[in-house]
């Protein structure tokens, strides 16, 4: 008999874009893309569930709604990781 191992926990970072589907929660039968602001560690949850604060994205990747969602960690899929910060460069130096 094979041993079932839990999926490794994904380290989530602000700016990560997540694909949120029914694997995260039944409320997401219609999947959404979600840009993470932060993981809410201040809220009590069930085991393996987390609160996420961020923005729902449209097909072009633009934020359309700020949301706080309650999901199962195991169902999360990271679509795009946050780029690592470049040494010696601050946000105030970035044009955009």
C-alpha positions, 0 to 999 in steps of 0.5 A: 500500500502506498503512503499518501504524502500531503502536498508541500505548502506553497510559500505565498508572497504579496504580488503572487497571482493565484488561480482560485478554483473549486479545489480551493472552495466550492464557492469558486466553481467559476474560477478567478485569478487573484493577486495576493496582498497578504495572508491574514494570519490574524483570523482564526481558521479551520485546519488547512484553510486560510484567509487571503486579502487581494484583488480579483483580476480580469482577463487582462490582469487588471484588478476589478475588485478587492476581495478577502477570500477563505480557501483551502491551501492545498487547492491553491495554484500559483500562476505567477510568482512575485519577482525578487527585489533587485538590490539597491532599487526601491519602489520610489525609483520605479516608473510606471 
